C-alpha cells in the first residue's frame, strides 16, 4: 500500500535515537547526523543489512506505524505492514537495498536513511600515475571500487554521503625566506569518492601517492590502502627576490623612485630558489614588460648585476624541467635608472672646519665614469678625484692652501651616454693659510 504524505519539517527536537536500535549486524552500526534541510534525523550505515532488524521503543502507546521510501522521497512512502510489536517495542526487518524509513508514533515522526554498505563495499586494487598528467595537475588511474554513495532526502533530493577517502602525497610547502629553501610537507586530500581518474595538484617533489579509507572501514578497523610507484614530478616552481646595494653618498642626487634602481651605477643581486624538477634556469633582461626583446640571459640562480645605462629594464627568472614541457616565469622586477646630472660648486670654505661646506664636491646622478683634476693658478695639479662621491678638502701636503681661486677640469660620462667636459673656478674663502706660505707652491 502506498501512502501519500504532505511533506513538512520532520526533524523534531527530541532524542529519538535512544529509542532506535539495530539487531543482527555483525559490526557496529555507524550513525551519522543529517543536515536539517534533508528532513532526516540520522543516516545509518550497516555493513550488511541481511537479516538485520530495527527496533523502536514506543513513546505514545501502541499505535506506531512504519513507512519506507526510495529515491522518490517521502511523498511516495509505503506503509510497512510486516512490523511486529512486543511489549513497548516495535520491530521491522530492513530491506536489502538502501532505503529511507519513517516512524509515526502519535504526533512524533522520526525519519532516517539506511545504507547497506555491502552494496558499496570499498575495493582498492591499484593506483598509478596517468600519462595524461600535466604540469599543474596530476591524474591518477585508479582500479577498484570507491563509487559515490547517495542517500535521498525526505523530498527525494539526492545527497552524497562522503566516504572520506584520504589521498596523501609529499610536496614542497611554504618557502622559508631566512633559510632560502622550501619545506617538505605531506598533503592529505579528503575525497568523497573515487572513480577511475583522480586529479590532484601536481607535487613539487618526487613522491608516492597513497589512497586509503574509507571512513566506514576505518571505523570497523578494516581500513584499506593502495600506493603508486615513485613518481618523478615534472612540475617546477621558483621563489625569487631582488636586493639592491644602496649607495649613501651625501652629494649623490636621489631620483624619485619607490622601486629598484635610481642613480647609476646601481648594483642589484637577484636570487632564485627552485624546486626539484628544475634543470634549465635563466635570468632574462628586456626593455619591454612583455619580454618580446630579451637582450641578455644569465644561466644562474644568483646573479649580481650592475645597471649603468639610463632607462627602464625589466628582469624576470625563467626555469623549466629537463623535457622543457613544464616551465615557470617569476615575478617581473622593474629597474629604473635616472638621467645623468653633474653640477659643480664654485666656492667652499675648508679651513674654518665648521662642518658646513668643508669639502668641494660635485652634485651628481647616474655618473658612470668620472675624472677630476684640481689645479692652482700656476697650473700645478693639487688633487685628482676618480669618483664623483669624492671631494677635495682644500689641502696639499696635509696643509690648507691659501684663500683664492683654483681651477677644476672634469671629464665624465653619464648612464644616458652624455659626455661631460667641464672646467671652472673654485673659490676658497676663509682660509687660515699664509697667502705667501709654503702651501701655495708654484
Secondary structure by P-SEA (a helix, b strand, c coil): cbbbbccccccccccccccccccccccbbbbbbccccccccbbbbbcccccbbbbbbbccccbbbbbbbcccccccccccccccccccbbbbbbccccbbbbbbcccbbbbbcccccccccccccbbbbbccccccbbbbbbcccccbbbbbcccbbbbbbccbbbbbbbbbccccccccbbbbbbbbbbbcccccccccccccccbbbbbbbbaaaaaaccccccccccccccbbbbbbbccccccccccccccccccccccccbbbbbbbbbcccccbbbbbbccccccccccccccccbbbbbbcccbbbbbbbbbbccccccccccbbbbbbbbbbbbbbbccccccccccccccccccccccccbbbbbbcccccccccccccccccccccccccccccccbbbbbbccccccccbbbbbbbbcccccccccccccc
